[in-house]
Amino acid sequence: MSKPKSVVPASSAGAWPSLAVKDWQDTYATLHMWTQIVGKIRLTQTPLENHYWNSVLYVTSRGLTTSIIPYGIRAFQIDMDFIDHRLLIQTNDGATRSLALKPRSVADFYGELMDTLKSLSLEVHIHARPDEVADPIPFPEDHKHASYDAEYANSCWRILVQADRVFKQFRSRFIGKCSPVQFFWGSFDLAVTRFSGRKAPERPGADPITREAYSHEVISHGFWPGGGAVESPIFYSYTAPAPAGLDKEPIRPGLYSTELSEFILPYDEVRQSASPDETLLEFMQSTYEAGARLANWDRDALERV
């Protein structure tokens, strides 16, 4: 494996690197499990927030973070650094510990992380089984996923940095209720979600998490590295509940995927465009307008002039 890059390239091409699923699928699968472990630690220790926003991770200038996590009268934070490839645990009483992000099994990563927390007198017990994946393997038993290519982990994070930046610009146009830009470790995607302010009909047969997540009308935008039949990264947009005719609405750029039931814009189309920011913002704005118009959102009250 080539030497990890420690400095983010200043060029647009370097900021928006290529990342086909086939090139890094083993690292992707392992990293997905590691972020689930870190995310579940935050979820276990924090009070419930609306739509389970207390479970998410956030993009940082070096990787991903839990942000501050309460532990009685103490507090701690876990950061994943994709420049130096370390996981850092810091407490508010000055203690720090770190683990190497390197080729290692999920079971090994899980065991060392939990032991390290205990060494800091942080007794945390999580549901040690991954969510939102096919054929989940309990973390202590997962020796299948054991890959880590530092170059690809760094590339994924660099894309998240750019998406986070543009998503925040898009978020600033909305004065209604809106989520932070946040990383969902279950589905391994970065998203920002706008709300109409109206309650949504309850989804028949929905589990408690889905009921909480979609309790109100939303239009969500995000970035997903891909997986399964989706062989390359995409930006996406969906309206929930989806109004009739949404799939027929013209947008610019992008298209409606009947397979995914949402609008998509290939990431490669964004990174290869003359202005990636403008291309992505145009996709987000046009898909928002399509959903908000058909769902009769009160746009005058929700949008910044």
C-alpha positions as CSV (number, residue, x, y, z in Angstrom):
1,M,0.0,0.0,0.0
2,S,1.3,3.4,-0.9
3,K,2.1,6.0,1.8
4,P,-1.0,7.8,3.2
5,K,-1.5,11.3,2.1
6,S,-1.3,13.7,5.1
7,V,-2.0,16.9,3.3
8,V,-5.2,17.5,1.4
9,P,-4.5,18.7,-2.2
10,A,-5.5,22.3,-2.8
11,S,-6.8,21.7,-6.3
12,S,-10.5,21.0,-7.1
13,A,-9.6,17.6,-8.5
14,G,-7.8,16.7,-5.2
15,A,-10.7,18.0,-3.1
16,W,-13.2,15.9,-5.1
17,P,-11.3,12.6,-5.6
18,S,-12.5,9.5,-7.5
19,L,-14.0,6.8,-5.3
20,A,-15.6,3.9,-7.1
21,V,-17.0,1.2,-4.8
22,K,-15.0,-1.6,-6.4
23,D,-11.8,0.1,-5.7
24,W,-12.2,0.2,-1.9
25,Q,-15.2,-2.1,-1.0
26,D,-13.2,-4.1,1.6
27,T,-12.0,-0.9,3.4
28,Y,-15.5,0.6,3.0
29,A,-17.1,-2.5,4.7
30,T,-14.7,-2.4,7.6
31,L,-14.8,1.3,8.1
32,H,-18.6,1.1,8.1
33,M,-18.5,-1.3,11.0
34,W,-16.0,0.9,12.9
35,T,-18.2,4.0,12.5
36,Q,-21.2,1.9,13.7
37,I,-19.3,1.0,16.9
38,V,-18.3,4.6,17.6
39,G,-21.8,5.9,16.7
40,K,-23.5,3.4,19.1
41,I,-21.3,4.6,21.9
42,R,-22.7,8.1,21.4
43,L,-26.2,6.8,21.0
44,T,-26.0,4.7,24.3
45,Q,-24.7,7.6,26.3
46,T,-26.7,10.6,25.1
47,P,-30.4,11.6,25.8
48,L,-32.8,11.1,22.9
49,E,-33.1,14.0,20.5
50,N,-35.8,14.3,17.9
51,H,-35.3,12.0,14.9
52,Y,-32.4,10.3,16.8
53,W,-30.1,13.1,16.0
54,N,-28.2,12.2,19.2
55,S,-26.8,9.2,17.4
56,V,-25.0,10.8,14.5
57,L,-21.4,11.7,13.8
58,Y,-20.1,15.0,12.4
59,V,-17.4,15.9,9.8
60,T,-14.3,17.6,11.2
61,S,-11.1,19.1,9.6
62,R,-9.4,15.7,10.2
63,G,-12.2,13.1,10.1
64,L,-15.4,12.3,12.1
65,T,-16.3,13.1,15.6
66,T,-19.0,12.1,18.1
67,S,-18.8,15.6,19.6
68,I,-19.0,15.7,23.5
69,I,-20.6,12.7,25.2
70,P,-21.9,12.9,28.8
71,Y,-20.8,10.3,31.3
72,G,-22.3,11.2,34.7
73,I,-20.6,14.5,35.7
74,R,-17.7,13.6,33.3
75,A,-17.6,13.9,29.5
76,F,-15.6,12.4,26.7
77,Q,-15.3,12.6,22.9
78,I,-14.2,10.2,20.2
79,D,-12.6,11.4,17.0
80,M,-11.6,9.4,13.9
81,D,-8.6,11.0,12.2
82,F,-8.2,10.1,8.6
83,I,-5.0,12.1,8.1
84,D,-2.8,10.5,10.8
85,H,-5.1,7.5,10.9
86,R,-5.8,7.4,14.6
87,L,-8.8,7.1,16.8
88,L,-8.6,9.6,19.7
89,I,-10.5,9.5,22.9
90,Q,-10.4,12.6,25.1
91,T,-12.0,13.2,28.5
92,N,-12.8,16.5,30.2
93,D,-10.4,15.7,33.0
94,G,-7.5,15.7,30.7
95,A,-7.0,12.1,29.8
96,T,-6.3,11.0,26.3
97,R,-5.9,7.6,24.6
98,S,-5.5,6.7,20.9
99,L,-5.9,3.6,18.7
100,A,-4.3,3.0,15.3
101,L,-6.6,2.9,12.3
102,K,-4.9,0.2,10.3
103,P,-5.7,-3.2,8.8
104,R,-7.4,-5.0,11.6
105,S,-10.6,-7.0,12.2
106,V,-13.8,-5.4,13.5
107,A,-13.5,-7.8,16.5
108,D,-10.0,-6.5,17.2
109,F,-11.0,-2.9,16.8
110,Y,-14.1,-3.4,19.0
111,G,-12.2,-5.2,21.7
112,E,-9.4,-2.6,21.9
113,L,-11.8,0.4,21.9
114,M,-14.0,-1.0,24.7
115,D,-10.9,-2.0,26.7
116,T,-9.5,1.5,26.2
117,L,-12.8,3.1,27.4
118,K,-12.6,0.9,30.5
119,S,-9.1,2.1,31.2
120,L,-10.5,5.6,31.4
121,S,-13.2,4.4,33.8
122,L,-15.8,4.7,31.1
123,E,-18.0,1.7,31.4
124,V,-20.1,1.8,28.2
125,H,-22.2,-1.1,26.9
126,I,-23.6,-1.0,23.4
127,H,-25.9,-3.2,21.3
128,A,-22.9,-4.9,19.7
129,R,-24.5,-5.8,16.4
130,P,-24.5,-3.7,13.3
131,D,-27.7,-2.1,11.9
132,E,-29.0,-1.5,8.4
133,V,-26.7,-4.1,6.8
134,A,-27.4,-7.5,5.3
135,D,-26.3,-10.6,7.3
136,P,-25.0,-8.6,10.3
137,I,-22.1,-10.1,12.3
138,P,-21.8,-9.2,16.0
139,F,-18.8,-7.0,16.5
140,P,-16.9,-9.3,18.8
141,E,-17.3,-12.1,16.3
142,D,-16.5,-10.1,13.1
143,H,-13.2,-11.4,11.7
144,K,-14.4,-11.1,8.1
145,H,-14.1,-7.4,7.8
146,A,-10.4,-6.5,8.4
147,S,-9.2,-4.2,5.7
148,Y,-8.0,-0.6,5.9
149,D,-6.4,1.2,3.0
150,A,-5.4,4.6,4.4
151,E,-5.5,6.3,0.9
152,Y,-9.1,5.4,0.3
153,A,-10.3,6.2,3.9
154,N,-8.7,9.6,3.4
155,S,-10.4,10.1,0.0
156,C,-13.8,9.3,1.4
157,W,-13.3,11.8,4.2
158,R,-12.1,14.5,1.7
159,I,-15.4,14.0,-0.2
160,L,-17.3,14.3,3.1
161,V,-15.5,17.6,3.8
162,Q,-16.6,19.1,0.5
163,A,-20.2,17.8,0.8
164,D,-20.4,19.1,4.3
165,R,-19.3,22.5,3.2
166,V,-21.8,22.7,0.3
167,F,-24.7,21.2,2.3
168,K,-24.2,23.9,5.0
169,Q,-24.4,26.6,2.3
170,F,-27.7,25.0,1.1
171,R,-28.9,24.8,4.7
172,S,-28.4,28.5,5.2
173,R,-31.2,29.3,2.7
174,F,-33.8,27.8,4.9
175,I,-35.3,29.4,8.1
176,G,-37.7,26.6,9.0
177,K,-36.7,23.6,11.1
178,C,-33.6,21.9,9.6
179,S,-31.3,19.2,10.7
180,P,-27.6,19.8,11.2
181,V,-25.4,18.3,8.4
182,Q,-24.7,14.9,10.0
183,F,-23.2,11.5,9.2
184,F,-25.5,8.5,9.7
185,W,-23.3,5.5,10.5
186,G,-26.2,3.0,9.9
187,S,-26.4,3.8,6.2
188,F,-22.9,5.4,6.0
189,D,-24.2,8.6,4.4
190,L,-24.0,12.4,5.1
191,A,-27.3,14.2,5.0
192,V,-29.2,17.4,5.7
193,T,-33.0,17.5,6.1
194,R,-35.5,20.2,5.9
195,F,-39.0,20.1,7.5
196,S,-42.3,21.6,6.5
197,G,-43.4,21.9,10.1
198,R,-46.4,19.5,9.5
199,K,-46.8,16.1,11.0
200,A,-46.6,13.2,8.6
201,P,-49.0,10.2,8.5
202,E,-47.6,7.3,10.5
203,R,-46.0,4.7,8.3
204,P,-47.9,1.3,8.6
205,G,-45.6,-1.3,10.2
206,A,-42.8,1.1,10.9
207,D,-40.3,0.3,13.6
208,P,-39.9,2.9,16.5
209,I,-36.8,4.4,14.9
210,T,-38.5,4.9,11.5
211,R,-41.6,6.3,13.2
212,E,-39.4,8.9,15.1
213,A,-37.2,9.7,12.0
214,Y,-40.2,10.4,9.7
215,S,-42.7,11.7,12.2
216,H,-42.9,15.0,10.2
217,E,-42.8,15.9,6.5
218,V,-39.2,16.2,5.2
219,I,-37.1,16.8,2.2
220,S,-33.7,15.3,2.6
221,H,-30.5,15.6,0.6
222,G,-27.3,13.6,1.1
223,F,-24.2,11.9,-0.2
224,W,-23.8,8.1,-0.2
225,P,-20.6,6.3,-1.4
226,G,-22.7,3.6,-3.0
227,G,-23.1,-0.1,-2.5
228,G,-24.8,-3.1,-4.0
229,A,-26.2,-2.3,-7.4
230,V,-25.1,1.3,-7.0
231,E,-21.4,1.0,-8.0
232,S,-20.4,4.6,-7.7
233,P,-21.0,7.4,-5.2
234,I,-24.2,9.5,-5.6
235,F,-25.9,12.6,-4.2
236,Y,-29.5,12.0,-3.5
237,S,-32.8,13.8,-2.7
238,Y,-36.1,12.4,-1.5
239,T,-39.4,13.9,-0.2
240,A,-41.3,12.0,2.5
241,P,-44.1,11.4,2.2
242,A,-43.5,11.5,-1.5
243,P,-46.2,13.6,-3.2
244,A,-47.9,12.2,-6.3
245,G,-46.1,13.0,-9.5
246,L,-42.7,13.7,-7.9
247,D,-41.0,11.1,-10.1
248,K,-42.1,13.0,-13.2
249,E,-40.8,16.4,-12.1
250,P,-38.0,17.9,-14.2
251,I,-34.8,18.7,-12.2
252,R,-31.4,20.0,-13.1
253,P,-29.1,18.2,-13.2
254,G,-29.7,14.5,-12.2
255,L,-32.5,12.1,-12.7
256,Y,-35.2,10.1,-10.8
257,S,-34.2,6.5,-9.9
258,T,-37.1,4.2,-9.8
259,E,-34.9,1.6,-8.1
260,L,-34.0,3.9,-5.2
261,S,-37.3,5.9,-5.3
262,E,-35.4,9.2,-5.1
263,F,-33.6,11.8,-7.3
264,I,-29.9,11.0,-7.8
265,L,-26.9,12.9,-9.2
266,P,-23.8,10.8,-9.8
267,Y,-20.9,12.1,-7.8
268,D,-18.6,11.8,-10.8
269,E,-20.8,14.3,-12.6
270,V,-20.2,16.8,-9.8
271,R,-16.5,16.3,-9.4
272,Q,-15.9,16.5,-13.2
273,S,-18.0,19.7,-13.7
274,A,-16.5,23.1,-14.2
275,S,-18.0,24.2,-10.8
276,P,-18.7,21.3,-8.5
277,D,-20.3,23.6,-5.9
278,E,-22.7,25.2,-8.4
279,T,-23.6,21.8,-9.9
280,L,-24.4,20.3,-6.5
281,L,-26.3,23.3,-5.3
282,E,-28.4,23.4,-8.4
283,F,-29.4,19.7,-7.9
284,M,-30.3,20.3,-4.3
285,Q,-32.3,23.5,-5.0
286,S,-34.2,22.0,-8.0
287,T,-35.1,18.8,-6.2
288,Y,-36.2,20.7,-3.1
289,E,-38.4,23.0,-5.2
290,A,-40.0,20.0,-6.9
291,G,-40.9,18.3,-3.6
292,A,-41.9,21.5,-1.8
293,R,-44.2,22.6,-4.6
294,L,-46.0,19.3,-5.0
295,A,-46.3,18.8,-1.2
296,N,-47.7,22.4,-0.8
297,W,-45.1,23.6,1.7
298,D,-45.4,27.2,2.9
299,R,-42.3,28.3,1.1
300,D,-42.8,32.0,1.9
301,A,-42.6,31.2,5.6
302,L,-39.8,28.7,5.4
303,E,-37.2,30.1,2.9
304,R,-34.8,33.0,3.4
305,V,-35.3,35.7,0.8
